[in-house]
């Protein structure tokens, strides 16, 4: 339990955040990501994000406001790429520099023990897809996903109706709509693992 009474999962320390880089500080999603990461930091979690603008900067600012630490995974793209790059206003505590977009994504997945996925575009879709795919491959000792927003129900429904989904692929995520539910989802994942419903969350390097 943290100093302010918030419960923290004992086996989980780092939470990776994914979401749109194309929102400004006044966007409702920015404020939601800020509030979620502030609450996570207050509970004692370290926040991991891609070091860019939008949801990533909101995650950093929220975490720092909550007295937490931030790990940023960055890479500097060439000018020919449609990529946001490093945000100078994203004031992370630790920066891990990578060589390309794929390495950046893999490092984000490696550093996070749980993934919180906010609304976003194709970049967020690719990160979500990779995280979901790895969770299925390593089901039973996977890294779970917290999908933030009611709209995720429609997205998952579409997958179920149109794709060949296996039962375990539908057990690795929880859909939530507020910061308290994010905290509870992480605790619930840990409880499921302890009960043997899913064996354990292994060290970050073992799931890639």
KAVENNOR-V439527 format. One record per pair of residues at least 24 apart in sequence whose C-alpha atoms are under 7 Angstrom apart, sorted by the first residue. I is the first residue (numbers start at 0). J is the second residue. D is the distance in whole Angstrom. If there is no record, write none. Layout:
i->I j->J d->D
i->I j->J d->D
This chain:
i->1 j->42 d->5
i->1 j->43 d->6
i->5 j->42 d->5
i->6 j->42 d->6
i->7 j->42 d->6
i->7 j->43 d->7
i->7 j->186 d->7
i->8 j->185 d->7
i->8 j->186 d->5
i->8 j->189 d->6
i->11 j->112 d->6
i->12 j->44 d->5
i->12 j->45 d->6
i->13 j->44 d->6
i->13 j->45 d->5
i->13 j->46 d->6
i->13 j->47 d->7
i->13 j->110 d->7
i->13 j->111 d->5
i->13 j->112 d->6
i->14 j->44 d->7
i->14 j->45 d->6
i->14 j->46 d->5
i->14 j->47 d->6
i->14 j->111 d->5
i->14 j->112 d->6
i->14 j->113 d->5
i->14 j->114 d->6
i->15 j->46 d->6
i->15 j->47 d->4
i->15 j->48 d->6
i->15 j->107 d->7
i->15 j->111 d->5
i->15 j->113 d->6
i->15 j->114 d->5
i->15 j->115 d->6
i->16 j->47 d->6
i->16 j->48 d->5
i->16 j->114 d->6
i->16 j->115 d->5
i->16 j->116 d->6
i->17 j->48 d->7
i->17 j->115 d->6
i->17 j->116 d->5
i->17 j->117 d->6
i->17 j->123 d->6
i->18 j->54 d->5
i->18 j->116 d->6
i->18 j->117 d->5
i->18 j->118 d->5
i->18 j->119 d->5
i->18 j->123 d->5
i->19 j->53 d->6
i->19 j->54 d->6
i->19 j->118 d->6
i->19 j->119 d->4
i->19 j->120 d->6
i->19 j->123 d->7
i->20 j->51 d->7
i->20 j->52 d->5
i->20 j->53 d->4
i->20 j->54 d->6
i->20 j->55 d->7
i->21 j->53 d->6
i->22 j->53 d->5
i->23 j->53 d->6
i->29 j->53 d->7
i->29 j->54 d->6
i->29 j->57 d->6
i->32 j->57 d->6
i->32 j->58 d->6
i->33 j->57 d->5
i->33 j->58 d->5
i->33 j->60 d->6
i->33 j->61 d->4
i->34 j->61 d->6
i->34 j->178 d->7
i->35 j->178 d->5
i->36 j->61 d->5
i->36 j->62 d->5
i->37 j->61 d->4
i->37 j->62 d->5
i->37 j->64 d->6
i->37 j->65 d->5
i->38 j->65 d->7
i->38 j->178 d->7
i->39 j->182 d->7
i->40 j->65 d->5
i->40 j->66 d->6
i->40 j->67 d->5
i->41 j->65 d->5
i->41 j->66 d->6
i->41 j->67 d->7
i->43 j->67 d->7
i->45 j->69 d->6
i->46 j->70 d->6
i->47 j->71 d->6
i->47 j->111 d->6
i->48 j->72 d->6
i->48 j->107 d->7
i->49 j->73 d->6
i->50 j->85 d->6
i->50 j->86 d->6
i->50 j->89 d->6
i->51 j->83 d->6
i->51 j->84 d->6
i->51 j->85 d->5
i->51 j->86 d->5
i->51 j->89 d->7
i->52 j->86 d->5
i->52 j->89 d->7
i->56 j->89 d->5
i->59 j->89 d->6
i->59 j->90 d->7
i->59 j->91 d->6
i->68 j->92 d->6
i->69 j->93 d->6
i->70 j->94 d->6
i->71 j->95 d->6
i->72 j->96 d->6
i->72 j->103 d->6
i->72 j->107 d->6
i->73 j->97 d->6
i->73 j->103 d->6
i->74 j->98 d->6
i->74 j->99 d->6
i->74 j->103 d->7
i->109 j->203 d->5
i->109 j->204 d->6
i->109 j->207 d->7
i->110 j->203 d->6
i->112 j->142 d->6
i->112 j->203 d->7
i->113 j->142 d->5
i->113 j->143 d->5
i->113 j->144 d->6
i->114 j->143 d->6
i->114 j->144 d->5
i->114 j->145 d->6
i->115 j->144 d->6
i->115 j->145 d->5
i->115 j->146 d->6
i->115 j->147 d->7
i->116 j->145 d->6
i->116 j->146 d->5
i->116 j->147 d->6
i->117 j->146 d->7
i->117 j->147 d->5
i->134 j->171 d->6
i->135 j->167 d->7
i->135 j->168 d->5
i->137 j->206 d->7
i->138 j->167 d->7
i->139 j->197 d->4
i->139 j->198 d->5
i->139 j->199 d->7
i->140 j->197 d->6
i->140 j->198 d->6
i->140 j->199 d->5
i->140 j->200 d->5
i->140 j->201 d->6
i->141 j->200 d->6
i->141 j->206 d->7
i->142 j->200 d->6
i->143 j->171 d->5
i->143 j->172 d->6
i->144 j->171 d->6
i->144 j->172 d->4
i->144 j->173 d->7
i->145 j->172 d->6
i->145 j->173 d->5
i->145 j->174 d->6
i->145 j->175 d->7
i->145 j->181 d->7
i->146 j->172 d->7
i->146 j->173 d->6
i->146 j->174 d->5
i->146 j->175 d->6
i->147 j->174 d->6
i->147 j->175 d->5
i->147 j->176 d->6
i->148 j->174 d->7
i->148 j->175 d->6
i->148 j->176 d->5
i->149 j->175 d->7
i->149 j->176 d->6
